[in-house]
Amino acid sequence: MEVFNSIFGSLATISIVNFMACLGTALAIGIFITFMYSRHSESSKSFLATLALLPAVVCVVIMLVNGNIGAGVAVAGAFSLVRFRSAQGSAKEIGAIFLAMGAGLICGMGYLLFAAIFAAVVSIAFIIFSFINFDAGKTGLKKTLTVTIPETLDYTHVFDDIFEKNTSRHELIRVKTTNIGSLFKLSYDIVLKKAMNEKTMIDEIRERNGNLEISVNKTDNVKAEL
């Protein structure tokens, strides 16, 4: 069907009608992607504005390159510099950027219907995945444990047997001296085998550290993902 063919055909030149058709479609797709993203994710106004315009920008660049390999390499190098001038973002934001760039690239090649289908299908998949908790049942078992011990205890393996019994993973991530060096504060990343193990584990640690301070906090899972 002709509707699935590139509107540029084999010509090297681009008419103003074709240019405006591609640009308008890319802008519409960018607005659609931004609307779908903003409905299910928190983000800044500047990021949403950039996301809406990105397909149109990529579309125009691809149209002007138009098969010129040298220009294509130059454009790829220019886009690669953006990474070093931007702040870190989440994996979800990067996914939205790649979606917008992919739609703009397809528009720039003249496959307008394919670009619309691509944006719609991936946006719907994004919405579906945003409601799925792939880490269900595990996130609540990830904890940060802080234990205060006297300086007379060797902190290296002092709680290993307790952790072996109550956790599936444990890692000492921080050691800090306090109270003029008479106490150590140890911080661990742990994953409990069962939620009910937390009270038992704390009681066993209290017996070993002389009933000094113990705290258990929920692990902060928000990290830089780039």
KOLGUTOR-842091 format. One record per residue (C-alpha): x, y, z; residue in three letters. Coordinates in steps of 0.1 Angstrom, whole numbers. Example, Ala and Ser with C-alpha at 12.3 -4.5 7.8 and 13.67 -1.06 7.14 Angstrom:
<pt x="123" y="-45" z="78" aa="ala"/>
<pt x="137" y="-11" z="71" aa="ser"/>
// end
This chain:
<pt x="0" y="0" z="0" aa="met"/>
<pt x="13" y="34" z="-9" aa="glu"/>
<pt x="4" y="48" z="25" aa="val"/>
<pt x="33" y="28" z="40" aa="phe"/>
<pt x="58" y="40" z="15" aa="asn"/>
<pt x="82" y="70" z="21" aa="ser"/>
<pt x="66" y="102" z="7" aa="ile"/>
<pt x="101" y="112" z="-6" aa="phe"/>
<pt x="104" y="84" z="-31" aa="gly"/>
<pt x="138" y="83" z="-46" aa="ser"/>
<pt x="142" y="121" z="-50" aa="leu"/>
<pt x="171" y="138" z="-33" aa="ala"/>
<pt x="151" y="171" z="-29" aa="thr"/>
<pt x="123" y="177" z="-4" aa="ile"/>
<pt x="93" y="198" z="-13" aa="ser"/>
<pt x="79" y="223" z="12" aa="ile"/>
<pt x="46" y="202" z="13" aa="val"/>
<pt x="65" y="171" z="23" aa="asn"/>
<pt x="87" y="190" z="47" aa="phe"/>
<pt x="56" y="205" z="65" aa="met"/>
<pt x="38" y="171" z="65" aa="ala"/>
<pt x="68" y="154" z="83" aa="cys"/>
<pt x="74" y="183" z="107" aa="leu"/>
<pt x="37" y="185" z="116" aa="gly"/>
<pt x="35" y="148" z="122" aa="thr"/>
<pt x="66" y="148" z="143" aa="ala"/>
<pt x="53" y="176" z="164" aa="leu"/>
<pt x="20" y="158" z="169" aa="ala"/>
<pt x="37" y="126" z="179" aa="ile"/>
<pt x="60" y="145" z="203" aa="gly"/>
<pt x="29" y="161" z="220" aa="ile"/>
<pt x="13" y="127" z="222" aa="phe"/>
<pt x="44" y="111" z="238" aa="ile"/>
<pt x="47" y="139" z="262" aa="thr"/>
<pt x="11" y="137" z="273" aa="phe"/>
<pt x="13" y="99" z="278" aa="met"/>
<pt x="46" y="103" z="298" aa="tyr"/>
<pt x="34" y="131" z="320" aa="ser"/>
<pt x="2" y="112" z="329" aa="arg"/>
<pt x="22" y="84" z="346" aa="his"/>
<pt x="55" y="100" z="356" aa="ser"/>
<pt x="68" y="129" z="375" aa="glu"/>
<pt x="91" y="152" z="356" aa="ser"/>
<pt x="100" y="189" z="352" aa="ser"/>
<pt x="83" y="213" z="328" aa="lys"/>
<pt x="116" y="218" z="309" aa="ser"/>
<pt x="120" y="180" z="303" aa="phe"/>
<pt x="84" y="177" z="290" aa="leu"/>
<pt x="89" y="206" z="267" aa="ala"/>
<pt x="121" y="191" z="253" aa="thr"/>
<pt x="104" y="157" z="249" aa="leu"/>
<pt x="76" y="173" z="229" aa="ala"/>
<pt x="100" y="190" z="205" aa="leu"/>
<pt x="126" y="163" z="202" aa="leu"/>
<pt x="108" y="142" z="174" aa="pro"/>
<pt x="105" y="174" z="153" aa="ala"/>
<pt x="142" y="182" z="158" aa="val"/>
<pt x="154" y="147" z="149" aa="val"/>
<pt x="130" y="146" z="119" aa="cys"/>
<pt x="144" y="178" z="104" aa="val"/>
<pt x="180" y="166" z="109" aa="val"/>
<pt x="173" y="133" z="92" aa="ile"/>
<pt x="155" y="150" z="63" aa="met"/>
<pt x="185" y="174" z="57" aa="leu"/>
<pt x="210" y="146" z="60" aa="val"/>
<pt x="190" y="127" z="33" aa="asn"/>
<pt x="215" y="99" z="26" aa="gly"/>
<pt x="247" y="120" z="30" aa="asn"/>
<pt x="270" y="96" z="50" aa="ile"/>
<pt x="294" y="124" z="60" aa="gly"/>
<pt x="266" y="146" z="73" aa="ala"/>
<pt x="251" y="116" z="92" aa="gly"/>
<pt x="284" y="110" z="110" aa="val"/>
<pt x="287" y="147" z="119" aa="ala"/>
<pt x="251" y="147" z="133" aa="val"/>
<pt x="258" y="115" z="153" aa="ala"/>
<pt x="289" y="132" z="168" aa="gly"/>
<pt x="269" y="163" z="177" aa="ala"/>
<pt x="242" y="143" z="194" aa="phe"/>
<pt x="268" y="124" z="214" aa="ser"/>
<pt x="280" y="156" z="230" aa="leu"/>
<pt x="246" y="162" z="246" aa="val"/>
<pt x="253" y="134" z="271" aa="arg"/>
<pt x="283" y="153" z="286" aa="phe"/>
<pt x="264" y="185" z="289" aa="arg"/>
<pt x="233" y="171" z="307" aa="ser"/>
<pt x="225" y="160" z="342" aa="ala"/>
<pt x="218" y="125" z="351" aa="gln"/>
<pt x="183" y="112" z="347" aa="gly"/>
<pt x="163" y="81" z="354" aa="ser"/>
<pt x="161" y="51" z="331" aa="ala"/>
<pt x="124" y="60" z="325" aa="lys"/>
<pt x="134" y="94" z="312" aa="glu"/>
<pt x="161" y="79" z="289" aa="ile"/>
<pt x="135" y="55" z="275" aa="gly"/>
<pt x="111" y="84" z="267" aa="ala"/>
<pt x="140" y="102" z="250" aa="ile"/>
<pt x="148" y="72" z="228" aa="phe"/>
<pt x="111" y="68" z="220" aa="leu"/>
<pt x="109" y="104" z="209" aa="ala"/>
<pt x="141" y="102" z="189" aa="met"/>
<pt x="130" y="70" z="172" aa="gly"/>
<pt x="97" y="85" z="162" aa="ala"/>
<pt x="114" y="116" z="148" aa="gly"/>
<pt x="139" y="94" z="129" aa="leu"/>
<pt x="110" y="75" z="112" aa="ile"/>
<pt x="92" y="107" z="104" aa="cys"/>
<pt x="124" y="121" z="89" aa="gly"/>
<pt x="126" y="91" z="66" aa="met"/>
<pt x="91" y="98" z="54" aa="gly"/>
<pt x="73" y="69" z="69" aa="tyr"/>
<pt x="47" y="89" z="87" aa="leu"/>
<pt x="21" y="62" z="94" aa="leu"/>
<pt x="48" y="39" z="107" aa="phe"/>
<pt x="60" y="66" z="131" aa="ala"/>
<pt x="25" y="71" z="145" aa="ala"/>
<pt x="21" y="33" z="150" aa="ile"/>
<pt x="55" y="30" z="166" aa="phe"/>
<pt x="48" y="59" z="191" aa="ala"/>
<pt x="13" y="46" z="199" aa="ala"/>
<pt x="24" y="10" z="205" aa="val"/>
<pt x="54" y="18" z="226" aa="val"/>
<pt x="35" y="44" z="246" aa="ser"/>
<pt x="8" y="19" z="255" aa="ile"/>
<pt x="35" y="-6" z="265" aa="ala"/>
<pt x="51" y="20" z="287" aa="phe"/>
<pt x="18" y="26" z="305" aa="ile"/>
<pt x="12" y="-11" z="310" aa="ile"/>
<pt x="48" y="-16" z="324" aa="phe"/>
<pt x="44" y="13" z="347" aa="ser"/>
<pt x="16" y="-6" z="365" aa="phe"/>
<pt x="36" y="-38" z="369" aa="ile"/>
<pt x="58" y="-41" z="399" aa="asn"/>
<pt x="86" y="-64" z="387" aa="phe"/>
<pt x="102" y="-63" z="422" aa="asp"/>
<pt x="70" y="-72" z="441" aa="ala"/>
<pt x="76" y="-89" z="474" aa="gly"/>
<pt x="114" y="-81" z="474" aa="lys"/>
<pt x="116" y="-44" z="478" aa="thr"/>
<pt x="101" y="-45" z="513" aa="gly"/>
<pt x="128" y="-69" z="525" aa="leu"/>
<pt x="157" y="-47" z="515" aa="lys"/>
<pt x="169" y="-28" z="546" aa="lys"/>
<pt x="197" y="-6" z="558" aa="thr"/>
<pt x="208" y="-17" z="592" aa="leu"/>
<pt x="229" y="5" z="615" aa="thr"/>
<pt x="245" y="-10" z="646" aa="val"/>
<pt x="265" y="6" z="673" aa="thr"/>
<pt x="292" y="-17" z="689" aa="ile"/>
<pt x="319" y="-11" z="716" aa="pro"/>
<pt x="355" y="-8" z="704" aa="glu"/>
<pt x="363" y="-41" z="720" aa="thr"/>
<pt x="343" y="-60" z="694" aa="leu"/>
<pt x="359" y="-70" z="661" aa="asp"/>
<pt x="334" y="-56" z="637" aa="tyr"/>
<pt x="347" y="-76" z="607" aa="thr"/>
<pt x="327" y="-108" z="614" aa="his"/>
<pt x="309" y="-101" z="646" aa="val"/>
<pt x="274" y="-106" z="632" aa="phe"/>
<pt x="281" y="-131" z="604" aa="asp"/>
<pt x="263" y="-160" z="620" aa="asp"/>
<pt x="232" y="-138" z="628" aa="ile"/>
<pt x="231" y="-126" z="592" aa="phe"/>
<pt x="235" y="-161" z="578" aa="glu"/>
<pt x="204" y="-172" z="597" aa="lys"/>
<pt x="182" y="-142" z="590" aa="asn"/>
<pt x="193" y="-126" z="557" aa="thr"/>
<pt x="198" y="-138" z="521" aa="ser"/>
<pt x="224" y="-111" z="515" aa="arg"/>
<pt x="244" y="-87" z="537" aa="his"/>
<pt x="271" y="-62" z="530" aa="glu"/>
<pt x="290" y="-39" z="553" aa="leu"/>
<pt x="290" y="-5" z="535" aa="ile"/>
<pt x="302" y="19" z="562" aa="arg"/>
<pt x="322" y="20" z="594" aa="val"/>
<pt x="323" y="51" z="615" aa="lys"/>
<pt x="338" y="58" z="649" aa="thr"/>
<pt x="319" y="78" z="675" aa="thr"/>
<pt x="319" y="89" z="711" aa="asn"/>
<pt x="357" y="99" z="709" aa="ile"/>
<pt x="365" y="65" z="693" aa="gly"/>
<pt x="350" y="43" z="720" aa="ser"/>
<pt x="322" y="31" z="698" aa="leu"/>
<pt x="318" y="20" z="661" aa="phe"/>
<pt x="288" y="26" z="640" aa="lys"/>
<pt x="284" y="-1" z="613" aa="leu"/>
<pt x="260" y="3" z="584" aa="ser"/>
<pt x="249" y="-28" z="564" aa="tyr"/>
<pt x="228" y="-33" z="533" aa="asp"/>
<pt x="207" y="-65" z="540" aa="ile"/>
<pt x="180" y="-85" z="524" aa="val"/>
<pt x="158" y="-103" z="549" aa="leu"/>
<pt x="148" y="-139" z="542" aa="lys"/>
<pt x="114" y="-132" z="557" aa="lys"/>
<pt x="98" y="-100" z="570" aa="ala"/>
<pt x="92" y="-117" z="604" aa="met"/>
<pt x="129" y="-122" z="608" aa="asn"/>
<pt x="136" y="-85" z="615" aa="glu"/>
<pt x="125" y="-86" z="652" aa="lys"/>
<pt x="144" y="-118" z="658" aa="thr"/>
<pt x="175" y="-105" z="642" aa="met"/>
<pt x="174" y="-72" z="662" aa="ile"/>
<pt x="171" y="-91" z="695" aa="asp"/>
<pt x="201" y="-113" z="687" aa="glu"/>
<pt x="222" y="-83" z="677" aa="ile"/>
<pt x="212" y="-65" z="710" aa="arg"/>
<pt x="225" y="-93" z="730" aa="glu"/>
<pt x="258" y="-91" z="712" aa="arg"/>
<pt x="264" y="-54" z="711" aa="asn"/>
<pt x="255" y="-47" z="747" aa="gly"/>
<pt x="221" y="-32" z="740" aa="asn"/>
<pt x="236" y="-2" z="722" aa="leu"/>
<pt x="217" y="17" z="695" aa="glu"/>
<pt x="203" y="-3" z="665" aa="ile"/>
<pt x="183" y="12" z="636" aa="ser"/>
<pt x="167" y="-4" z="606" aa="val"/>
<pt x="156" y="18" z="577" aa="asn"/>
<pt x="140" y="11" z="543" aa="lys"/>
<pt x="166" y="11" z="516" aa="thr"/>
<pt x="165" y="41" z="492" aa="asp"/>
<pt x="161" y="26" z="458" aa="asn"/>
<pt x="163" y="59" z="439" aa="val"/>
<pt x="197" y="60" z="423" aa="lys"/>
<pt x="213" y="77" z="394" aa="ala"/>
<pt x="207" y="53" z="365" aa="glu"/>
<pt x="228" y="67" z="337" aa="leu"/>
// end
